[in-house]
Amino acid sequence: MSDAAAAQDPLVHALLALLGEEGPGAAVSLPRIGKRLGVGASVVMRALSRLGSAAIGGQPGPGWVEVTHDGARWLVRLTPAGSAAAAQAAGSAGGAQSGTL
């Protein structure tokens, strides 16, 4: 999925907005993300897999998020590139009504 295509996905947009609200480098637990977005953890993980830097189908991801496991829980944080994407997404949504997922 290209950076532009990813940014058009409503779930990706919601993830970027949620993580962007937390501030640079702040980690958010996977269950908290799912609860705030009203989707299951597996749905969140699928979306996050497209936003990391790992290659899927030979195509590297945009590297917008970093997912770590601290032994007890999965944590997600924006990378610097992800912070820029979140700011750009927030700017492009300025004044637009946000939909629900």
BAMARRO-893899 format. One record per residue (C-alpha): z negated, y, x negated. Coordinates in steps of 0.05 Angstrom, whole numbers, plus 5000, padded with zeros to 4 digits. Each point is the difference from the previous one (the first is absolute). Last residue first. Example, Ala and Ser with C-alpha at 12.3 -4.5 7.8 and 13.67 -1.06 7.14 Angstrom:
<recs>
    Z    Y    X
 4857 4979 4727
 4987 4931 5027
</recs>
This chain:
<recs>
    Z    Y    X
 4763 5076 5313
 4988 5068 5030
 5047 5058 4994
 4991 5063 4961
 5026 5064 5032
 5040 5040 4951
 4972 5067 4976
 5002 4981 4927
 5025 4929 4995
 5043 5016 4940
 4940 5031 4965
 4956 4939 5014
 5054 4954 4974
 5008 5043 4937
 4925 5000 4988
 4997 4924 5011
 5059 4989 4952
 4966 5044 4947
 4935 4962 5008
 5039 4935 4996
 5032 5021 4934
 4930 5017 4973
 4977 4930 5024
 4968 4994 5068
 4941 4955 5008
 4987 4933 5035
 4939 4956 4994
 4993 4926 5017
 4929 4976 5006
 4944 4959 4968
 5025 4985 4930
 5026 5071 4987
 5070 4983 5023
 5053 5052 4985
 5061 5029 5036
 5037 5058 4968
 5045 5042 5042
 5063 5043 4993
 5036 4957 4948
 5068 5010 5032
 5014 4925 5002
 5046 4965 4950
 5062 4965 5029
 5013 4929 4977
 4986 4973 5069
 4931 5031 4997
 4980 5032 4934
 4928 5020 4994
 4984 5075 4995
 4961 5005 5064
 5025 5028 5066
 5036 4939 5028
 4938 4956 4989
 4959 5053 5036
 5039 4989 5064
 4989 4925 4998
 4926 5011 4983
 4991 5047 5059
 5031 4950 5048
 4956 4944 4971
 4938 5044 5008
 5013 5008 5074
 5021 5065 5033
 4964 5057 5035
 5014 5051 4946
 4927 5018 4989
 4978 4927 5005
 5054 4975 4954
 4984 5053 4948
 4926 4986 5004
 5012 4925 4992
 5042 5013 4937
 4947 5042 4967
 5018 5071 4979
 5000 5024 4928
 5001 5073 4982
 5046 5017 4941
 5024 5066 5029
 4971 5017 5068
 4980 4958 5060
 5049 5037 5046
 5057 4975 4957
 4980 4928 5013
 5004 5011 5075
 5065 5039 4996
 5033 4950 4954
 4979 4943 5045
 5025 5035 5063
 5067 5014 4967
 5005 4928 4978
 4984 4977 5071
 5052 5048 5029
 5055 4976 4952
 5041 5060 4979
 4965 5006 4932
 5018 4929 4983
 5074 5013 5013
 4999 5061 4954
 4963 4963 4944
 5050 4942 5006
 4980 4933 5029
</recs>
